[in-house]
């Protein structure tokens, strides 16, 4: 059965409100929506304060039931995902894990050592992720073996972690596999060009200011911008030198 999440959230908000501040009319209406018992609803509305405890008890009961059902649905869905994860990562010979498998090692790029550190880190992190996945998987299976049919509340954190780890693993592989060194070099070159042009504009805007008011602070800023200019012209260097900058 699927439940309206907003209604469940409204139940929680009502129950989390201090008893003295609860909207009893709203509580009675929610109970009517849950039970469909209009006779009870009319009785409560005739003297809501007298039914405050009754409302809290029954709305709490319905809320607990809904949360339990939602958790069961989540666990079922996660369990299906974990079955696929198990087939992808744990179908290895005894004593071997995904990090040691030929498939994992084959995923290492031939140009790995030439990659930026943040991209290489994706591969390194995935080594740790698959080992952690193996640990969580073994813990889950050991727990299920000890207790037979494992309660949803016990399985949930293990399944959730496995699913999240698998998502991180795939995100890292995508970032690692899709990284284009040549395209990144073009972007870096273009960024450097833009920085050079910006620095040149700042120098041209401020050199006349410096000529009128040659402060040490402005001199230092112009000299800093000059270092960012690619191949500054001799004309510019001579002009700045005449101002006492860049000696």
N, C-alpha and C positions, 0 to 999 in steps of 0.2 A: 504494500500500500504506500502511495506517495503522499507526503504531508506538505501543506502550505507552510513554507519556512517563515514567512512574515508573521503568520498567526502564531507559530511556535515562539518566535522572537517576542511577540506582544505578550504572550503568556509569561515568558521569563521576565520581561520588564515589569509586569504587574507584580509577580511574586518577589522580585528583588526590591520593590518599593517598600518602605517602612509601613507596617500595618496601619498606623494612624494616618498615613498619607495616601493610601490606596483609593482609587476611584471604584467604589463598590458597584455603581451603575455599570461601569465597563466590565467589571468582573462578572456580574450577573449575566450580562449580554454574551460574554465569551462562553460561560457555562451553558447558556441556551443554545449557542451555536454547536457546542460539543454534544449535547444530549438531545436537543430538539424537544425538551420537556417544558412546554409553555406554562402549564399549571404550576410547576415548581417555580418558574421564573416570576409569575405573577405573585406568588406567595412571598418570595424574597423581596420583590420591589415594594411590597406593603410595609416591610420593616427591615430594611437592608442591614442596619447595624447588628441586628440579632443574628443575621446569617453570615457575618463577616468571617467567623472561624470556619463555618461550613464551606464557604466559597474557597478559602485558602486551602483547605484540606483537599477538596476535590479537584481544584485547578492544578495543584501540585501533583496529584496522582495522574491526571491526564498528561501533564507536562513530562513527567518521568517516563510514562509509557511512550510518548512520541519520541523523546530523545533516544530511548532504547531502540525503538524501531528504526530511527534514522541511522543510528550507529551500526545496526545490523546491516542496513542497506550499504553503508559506506564500506564496511568490512567485506561484504560480498563482492563489491566492485573492486576493492583493492586486492582481494584474494585472486580474482581473475587476472588482474595485472601482474601480480606476483608469479602466477603460473607461467606467464610468458617470460618474465625476468629469469625465473629458474631455468627455463629451457635455454635462454640466451647466455647465461653467465655461469651456471653451475653444472652443466653437463660435461664435466671433465673427468679424466681418470682419477682414481683415488690418490690423494696426496698432491694433487695439482689444483691450483685455483686459476681464476681468469687472468690475474696479473702475470702468471707464469706461462700461460698458454701461448702457443705459436700464433694464434689469431691476434692476441693483444700485442705481442712483440712485432708482428707484421704491420700493425697500425702505425708504427713509428716512421715518420717521414725520413726520406733519404737526406733531406736538407735540414734535419732537426737542429743541428748545431748552429746553423745560420739564422735561425728564427729569433725574434725578440724574446726577451726573458718572459714577458707576460704570456706569450703564446706557448713557449716550451713548458711553462708552469701548468698548462691545461693537461698535457700528457702526464706530467709528474703527479698532479692531483688525482688523475684517474687511476693511477696505480694504488693510491691510498683509498680511493672510493671503492674499487672492486674488492679490496681486502676487507674493508668495513662491511660491505654487502655480504661477503662470505661469513663474517662473524655474526651478523644479525640473522642471516638465514639459518645458521647452525643453532643459534639460541632459540629461534622460533621452532625449529623442528624438534629440538631437545625438549622444549616445554610441552609441545603437543604430544610427544611420545610419553612423557611422564603423566599427563593428565587426561589422555584420551581426547575427547571432544573438548577443545579449548574454548573458554568463554570469549565473546567478542571483545570485552573490555581488556582481556589479557593479550589477545592477538593484535588489537588495533595499533598500539605504538610500534610494534615490529613491522607490520605491513606498511604503515605510514612511512616509516624511515626508509624501508626498502624502495618504495615508490619514489620518494624524494631523491634518494641517492641515484636511482636510475635516471631520473630527469636531469640531474646535474651531470651525470656521466655523458649522456647524449649531447647536452649543451656544450660541454667541453670538447667532445669529439668534433662537433660541428664547427666550433670556433677554430680548433686546431687544423682540421682538414681543409677548411675553406680559406685559410689565410693565404693571401697572394703576395709574395715578397716583392715582385716587380710593381704591382699596383700600389702597394704601401710605399715603395720608394718614390713613385711618381707623386703621391700625395704629400710625402715629406718634402720633396723638392719644391712642390708648389707652395707649401706652407712657408718654407724658408724664403722663397721669392717674395711672397706677400709680406713677410716680416721685414725683409730688406727694403721694400718699397715704402712701408709704413715708417720705418726709421728714417729714410731719406726725406720723406715729407715733414717729419717732425724737426729734422735739422734745418730745412729750408724755412720752416715757420718760425724757428727760434733764434736763428743766427742774427737777424736784425735786432731782435730784443736784446741779445747778448752784447751787440755793438753799442747799444744805447746804455745798457746797464750790465756790465760784465761781472756778475756775481760768481763766486766759486761753485755754488750749488748748480747754477745753470750750465756752467762749463762742464761739470761732472756729468750732467745728464746728456749734453750734446756729445761728449766723448763716448758715453755708453751707447748712444744711438749709432755713432759712427762705427763701432765694432760690429754692429748688426748689418751694415750695408755691404752687399757683395760688390767687390771691385769698384770702390768709389772713384769718381773721375779725378784726374789730376787738377782740374780747375777747382773742384770743391775742396780738395785737400789744401791747395794753395790759399784759397779764400779763408779757410779755417785757420790755417797757419798764421796768416796775417792778423787774425784776431787773437792769436796766442793759444789756439786750441789744437791739440793733436801733435804737439812737438815731439 
